[in-house]
Amino acid sequence: MSINVSSHEPARDNSPESMLRLTSVVAVSRELYAVDPPARYTVSAAFSRRVLPAETTLIQGPATHERLSKQGYGHISLVINEARLDIVNTSLEELKAGLASLVGSLIREISEQTRHEREQRDEAALSKRRADAARKQEIETLAHDISFD
């Protein structure tokens, strides 16, 4: 269970071409408000737009966890929860001390990587359609030029 800490939602750009980024902390674990709060808990941050399936796979994947581990954050898990990123097993202090910057960079890199991969797939599909259309035209021209007289 979490408690919202942001009083407003930032403007969202829902176009998949826009850079995915985290905009703000929007919720913290309810446990943080206890008399004896835990040292680590879940902090939720808002995404700037809807997360694409390919981005979800990469954000929650082993390569991202490996990069976090190499930076000394192997205890952290990133979980997409609708329009939020749950940063599990952290603290506000840890985020402020550098984890937030690292996670933000990872999210932007993943966004750029998936955008680049999508553009490559689009270019390949366009090239294939053009080649198919040219071949079709070539076949139609050859067929049209055949005379049985």
Backbone as CSV, one residue per row, in Angstrom:
resi,resn,N_x,N_y,N_z,CA_x,CA_y,CA_z,C_x,C_y,C_z
1,MET,0.847,-1.167,0.000,0.000,0.000,0.000,0.892,1.229,0.000
2,SER,0.487,2.246,-0.737,1.300,3.456,-0.806,0.457,4.688,-0.555
3,ILE,1.141,5.778,-0.283,0.502,7.072,-0.043,1.002,8.031,-1.109
4,ASN,0.066,8.722,-1.770,0.445,9.701,-2.781,1.147,10.874,-2.115
5,VAL,2.225,11.337,-2.733,2.952,12.481,-2.207,2.948,13.647,-3.178
6,SER,2.472,13.435,-4.385,2.394,14.493,-5.378,0.960,14.992,-5.442
7,SER,0.806,16.308,-5.406,-0.540,16.878,-5.419,-1.084,17.065,-6.827
8,HIS,-0.249,16.934,-7.833,-0.718,17.081,-9.211,0.019,16.130,-10.126
9,GLU,-0.641,15.771,-11.191,-0.015,14.926,-12.204,0.596,15.840,-13.261
10,PRO,1.838,15.595,-13.666,2.439,16.403,-14.713,1.754,16.153,-16.049
11,ALA,1.890,17.124,-16.938,1.337,16.962,-18.285,2.004,15.763,-18.940
12,ARG,1.208,14.966,-19.634,1.734,13.746,-20.256,1.683,13.885,-21.766
13,ASP,2.723,13.461,-22.403,2.776,13.368,-23.856,2.657,11.896,-24.185
14,ASN,1.507,11.472,-24.674,1.268,10.054,-24.884,1.725,9.527,-26.232
15,SER,2.423,10.340,-27.030,2.894,9.826,-28.305,4.090,8.912,-28.067
16,PRO,4.084,7.736,-28.700,5.175,6.782,-28.474,6.527,7.293,-28.979
17,GLU,6.524,8.334,-29.803,7.771,8.892,-30.318,8.467,9.774,-29.285
18,SER,7.732,10.241,-28.282,8.349,11.103,-27.283,9.246,10.289,-26.359
19,MET,10.246,10.952,-25.812,11.202,10.297,-24.915,10.481,9.900,-23.632
20,LEU,10.625,8.636,-23.258,10.081,8.172,-21.983,11.009,8.659,-20.885
21,ARG,10.435,9.219,-19.855,11.224,9.674,-18.715,10.379,9.609,-17.464
22,LEU,11.021,9.743,-16.339,10.311,9.806,-15.067,10.161,11.270,-14.698
23,THR,8.968,11.633,-14.226,8.717,13.050,-13.966,8.817,13.437,-12.501
24,SER,8.355,12.578,-11.594,8.386,12.930,-10.178,8.046,11.722,-9.324
25,VAL,8.399,11.828,-8.055,7.955,10.838,-7.080,6.483,11.122,-6.839
26,VAL,5.661,10.080,-6.956,4.226,10.275,-6.755,3.676,9.543,-5.551
27,ALA,4.411,8.551,-5.062,3.915,7.808,-3.901,5.081,7.126,-3.197
28,VAL,4.906,6.955,-1.895,5.859,6.192,-1.085,5.076,5.171,-0.287
29,SER,5.781,4.171,0.166,5.158,3.121,0.958,4.545,3.707,2.231
30,ARG,3.369,3.246,2.565,2.675,3.682,3.783,3.540,3.411,5.025
31,GLU,4.367,2.386,4.957,5.230,2.011,6.086,6.180,3.139,6.490
32,LEU,6.506,4.012,5.549,7.433,5.109,5.820,6.905,6.046,6.905
33,TYR,5.596,6.114,7.065,4.977,7.015,8.042,4.846,6.379,9.427
34,ALA,5.301,5.163,9.571,5.211,4.465,10.863,6.203,5.074,11.860
35,VAL,5.967,4.792,13.134,6.855,5.282,14.180,8.274,4.757,13.973
36,ASP,8.376,3.492,13.611,9.669,2.869,13.352,9.707,2.447,11.881
37,PRO,9.984,3.394,10.961,9.917,3.083,9.529,11.045,2.145,9.102
38,PRO,10.792,1.359,8.058,11.846,0.474,7.537,12.935,1.293,6.844
39,ALA,14.099,0.712,6.751,15.208,1.385,6.069,14.980,1.433,4.557
40,ARG,14.297,0.428,4.029,14.034,0.354,2.585,12.547,0.083,2.355
41,TYR,12.053,0.622,1.283,10.634,0.533,0.972,10.456,0.811,-0.516
42,THR,9.220,0.879,-0.982,8.941,1.141,-2.394,8.598,2.608,-2.601
43,VAL,9.222,3.182,-3.619,8.934,4.555,-4.028,8.421,4.482,-5.464
44,SER,7.311,5.171,-5.738,6.728,5.171,-7.083,6.966,6.512,-7.762
45,ALA,7.379,6.432,-9.030,7.613,7.631,-9.837,6.715,7.572,-11.068
46,ALA,6.260,8.739,-11.497,5.368,8.819,-12.659,6.161,8.843,-13.956
47,PHE,5.655,8.133,-14.948,6.223,8.175,-16.289,5.644,9.372,-17.035
48,SER,6.382,9.856,-18.008,5.936,10.991,-18.818,4.892,10.587,-19.859
49,ARG,4.816,9.305,-20.159,3.836,8.794,-21.125,3.643,7.309,-20.858
50,ARG,2.714,6.716,-21.613,2.464,5.281,-21.485,3.714,4.515,-21.919
51,VAL,4.044,3.486,-21.174,5.222,2.673,-21.454,4.871,1.639,-22.528
52,LEU,5.705,1.552,-23.550,5.491,0.584,-24.626,5.910,-0.814,-24.166
53,PRO,5.322,-1.852,-24.740,5.670,-3.220,-24.333,7.167,-3.523,-24.414
54,ALA,7.827,-3.064,-25.462,9.271,-3.319,-25.593,10.044,-2.622,-24.477
55,GLU,9.597,-1.433,-24.100,10.250,-0.707,-23.003,10.027,-1.436,-21.680
56,THR,8.822,-1.940,-21.485,8.515,-2.688,-20.260,9.458,-3.871,-20.113
57,THR,9.634,-4.618,-21.186,10.508,-5.787,-21.164,11.928,-5.396,-20.768
58,LEU,12.434,-4.324,-21.340,13.805,-3.907,-21.045,13.952,-3.319,-19.640
59,ILE,12.990,-2.512,-19.227,13.076,-1.881,-17.897,13.088,-2.934,-16.801
60,GLN,12.248,-3.944,-16.952,12.145,-4.976,-15.918,13.089,-6.146,-16.162
61,GLY,13.894,-6.064,-17.213,14.724,-7.189,-17.613,16.048,-7.319,-16.895
62,PRO,16.715,-8.428,-17.171,17.978,-8.732,-16.486,19.112,-7.760,-16.812
63,ALA,19.151,-7.209,-18.015,20.234,-6.281,-18.368,20.158,-5.012,-17.515
64,THR,18.947,-4.527,-17.275,18.788,-3.342,-16.432,19.184,-3.656,-15.001
65,HIS,18.760,-4.816,-14.507,19.137,-5.199,-13.140,20.654,-5.343,-13.030
66,GLU,21.276,-5.880,-14.059,22.738,-6.030,-14.071,23.421,-4.662,-14.003
67,ARG,22.907,-3.707,-14.758,23.493,-2.358,-14.719,23.318,-1.722,-13.348
68,LEU,22.160,-1.918,-12.740,21.956,-1.411,-11.383,22.941,-2.078,-10.418
69,SER,23.127,-3.371,-10.562,24.047,-4.118,-9.699,25.477,-3.605,-9.828
70,LYS,25.904,-3.349,-11.055,27.263,-2.863,-11.282,27.493,-1.501,-10.637
71,GLN,26.424,-0.747,-10.454,26.531,0.568,-9.822,26.302,0.502,-8.307
72,GLY,26.169,-0.720,-7.787,25.999,-0.895,-6.348,24.557,-0.929,-5.880
73,TYR,23.628,-1.110,-6.821,22.202,-1.122,-6.479,21.553,-2.463,-6.822
74,GLY,22.253,-3.549,-6.564,21.728,-4.870,-6.872,20.507,-5.242,-6.050
75,HIS,20.285,-4.541,-4.967,19.135,-4.807,-4.097,17.853,-4.155,-4.613
76,ILE,17.950,-3.336,-5.641,16.816,-2.592,-6.191,16.114,-3.411,-7.269
77,SER,14.786,-3.316,-7.301,13.993,-3.887,-8.392,13.152,-2.773,-9.007
78,LEU,13.021,-2.815,-10.314,12.172,-1.861,-11.029,10.961,-2.618,-11.557
79,VAL,9.768,-2.147,-11.184,8.530,-2.817,-11.569,7.577,-1.772,-12.136
80,ILE,7.100,-2.015,-13.347,6.133,-1.100,-13.947,4.753,-1.443,-13.421
81,ASN,4.090,-0.429,-12.909,2.775,-0.560,-12.297,1.875,0.501,-12.930
82,GLU,1.241,0.137,-14.044,0.405,1.043,-14.834,1.244,2.226,-15.320
83,ALA,0.937,3.446,-14.885,1.649,4.640,-15.347,2.798,5.015,-14.417
84,ARG,3.172,4.090,-13.557,4.212,4.369,-12.571,5.333,3.348,-12.646
85,LEU,6.485,3.774,-12.178,7.594,2.862,-11.976,7.769,2.700,-10.481
86,ASP,7.596,1.480,-10.003,7.843,1.187,-8.594,9.317,0.834,-8.449
87,ILE,9.995,1.603,-7.638,11.400,1.352,-7.329,11.384,0.663,-5.969
88,VAL,11.585,-0.637,-6.005,11.382,-1.486,-4.840,12.693,-1.652,-4.067
89,ASN,12.575,-1.585,-2.747,13.696,-1.830,-1.833,14.709,-0.683,-1.851
90,THR,14.201,0.534,-1.799,15.047,1.721,-1.807,14.608,2.662,-0.698
91,SER,15.076,3.888,-0.753,14.659,4.934,0.180,14.738,6.277,-0.541
92,LEU,14.049,7.263,-0.009,14.114,8.598,-0.597,15.546,9.131,-0.542
93,GLU,16.243,8.816,0.526,17.622,9.274,0.676,18.529,8.651,-0.383
94,GLU,18.349,7.359,-0.633,19.154,6.670,-1.638,18.867,7.233,-3.033
95,LEU,17.603,7.504,-3.301,17.243,8.101,-4.593,17.899,9.473,-4.744
96,LYS,17.818,10.277,-3.714,18.384,11.625,-3.768,19.905,11.587,-3.911
97,ALA,20.550,10.579,-3.331,22.006,10.469,-3.348,22.573,9.967,-4.679
98,GLY,21.743,9.667,-5.659,22.261,9.272,-6.965,21.468,8.210,-7.696
99,LEU,20.702,7.416,-6.969,19.926,6.366,-7.626,18.901,6.958,-8.598
100,ALA,18.277,8.067,-8.247,17.267,8.666,-9.131,17.883,9.051,-10.475
101,SER,19.065,9.613,-10.431,19.750,10.003,-11.661,20.079,8.773,-12.505
102,LEU,20.551,7.718,-11.866,20.875,6.479,-12.576,19.624,5.868,-13.208
103,VAL,18.554,5.769,-12.441,17.314,5.191,-12.962,16.776,6.060,-14.105
104,GLY,16.815,7.373,-13.936,16.370,8.271,-15.005,17.166,8.074,-16.286
105,SER,18.479,7.930,-16.147,19.332,7.689,-17.318,18.991,6.364,-17.986
106,LEU,18.795,5.329,-17.177,18.439,4.014,-17.726,17.133,4.090,-18.511
107,ILE,16.139,4.768,-17.957,14.831,4.888,-18.625,14.982,5.626,-19.949
108,ARG,15.743,6.723,-19.956,15.944,7.477,-21.202,16.711,6.652,-22.233
109,GLU,17.731,5.909,-21.806,18.494,5.056,-22.729,17.604,3.969,-23.331
110,ILE,16.784,3.363,-22.507,15.864,2.332,-22.997,14.876,2.933,-23.976
111,SER,14.374,4.111,-23.680,13.452,4.795,-24.589,14.114,5.058,-25.931
112,GLU,15.340,5.550,-25.898,16.074,5.832,-27.130,16.364,4.546,-27.899
113,GLN,16.754,3.488,-27.190,17.036,2.207,-27.827,15.793,1.662,-28.524
114,THR,14.657,1.677,-27.856,13.443,1.132,-28.469,12.975,2.007,-29.628
115,ARG,13.154,3.335,-29.521,12.798,4.226,-30.628,13.664,3.904,-31.840
116,HIS,14.963,3.725,-31.621,15.892,3.410,-32.703,15.532,2.062,-33.345
117,GLU,15.250,1.056,-32.535,14.870,-0.262,-33.054,13.569,-0.176,-33.847
118,ARG,12.609,0.612,-33.358,11.337,0.785,-34.062,11.569,1.461,-35.418
119,GLU,12.434,2.480,-35.446,12.737,3.162,-36.703,13.409,2.216,-37.692
120,GLN,14.319,1.376,-37.194,14.969,0.400,-38.077,13.960,-0.583,-38.647
121,ARG,13.032,-1.068,-37.806,11.993,-1.991,-38.292,11.110,-1.294,-39.323
122,ASP,10.769,-0.019,-39.068,9.936,0.737,-40.012,10.653,0.916,-41.344
123,GLU,11.954,1.240,-41.284,12.732,1.416,-42.514,12.835,0.100,-43.285
124,ALA,13.072,-0.993,-42.577,13.166,-2.302,-43.229,11.826,-2.674,-43.874
125,ALA,10.739,-2.408,-43.171,9.415,-2.719,-43.721,9.131,-1.861,-44.955
126,LEU,9.512,-0.597,-44.917,9.312,0.287,-46.063,10.148,-0.187,-47.252
127,SER,11.395,-0.559,-47.008,12.256,-1.068,-48.083,11.660,-2.328,-48.696
128,LYS,11.145,-3.218,-47.862,10.536,-4.450,-48.362,9.299,-4.135,-49.198
129,ARG,8.454,-3.204,-48.712,7.261,-2.843,-49.494,7.654,-2.256,-50.845
130,ARG,8.678,-1.426,-50.863,9.137,-0.828,-52.121,9.672,-1.910,-53.063
131,ALA,10.460,-2.830,-52.531,11.008,-3.915,-53.354,9.880,-4.795,-53.884
132,ASP,8.901,-5.098,-53.026,7.755,-5.911,-53.458,6.962,-5.197,-54.546
133,ALA,6.763,-3.894,-54.397,6.013,-3.131,-55.395,6.772,-3.085,-56.719
134,ALA,8.095,-2.908,-56.635,8.905,-2.885,-57.865,8.853,-4.238,-58.559
135,ARG,8.966,-5.314,-57.788,8.906,-6.657,-58.379,7.533,-6.908,-59.002
136,LYS,6.488,-6.487,-58.315,5.128,-6.651,-58.850,4.997,-5.908,-60.178
137,GLN,5.521,-4.673,-60.218,5.449,-3.888,-61.451,6.229,-4.567,-62.570
138,GLU,7.393,-5.115,-62.219,8.223,-5.817,-63.203,7.481,-7.031,-63.766
139,ILE,6.856,-7.799,-62.904,6.105,-8.987,-63.329,4.922,-8.587,-64.198
140,GLU,4.205,-7.549,-63.786,3.052,-7.094,-64.574,3.482,-6.595,-65.940
141,THR,4.608,-5.902,-66.014,5.104,-5.401,-67.294,5.498,-6.563,-68.195
142,LEU,6.213,-7.542,-67.618,6.591,-8.725,-68.411,5.358,-9.471,-68.908
143,ALA,4.397,-9.663,-68.039,3.166,-10.374,-68.430,2.413,-9.605,-69.501
144,HIS,2.373,-8.296,-69.368,1.647,-7.458,-70.339,2.322,-7.504,-71.715
145,ASP,3.648,-7.629,-71.743,4.399,-7.626,-72.981,4.328,-8.952,-73.748
146,ILE,3.737,-9.951,-73.155,3.637,-11.254,-73.814,2.446,-11.251,-74.772
147,SER,2.719,-11.686,-75.959,1.651,-11.747,-76.955,1.585,-13.173,-77.484
148,PHE,0.402,-13.674,-77.638,0.216,-15.031,-78.163,-0.196,-14.998,-79.645
149,ASP,0.008,-13.885,-80.284,-0.304,-13.774,-81.710,0.811,-14.282,-82.567
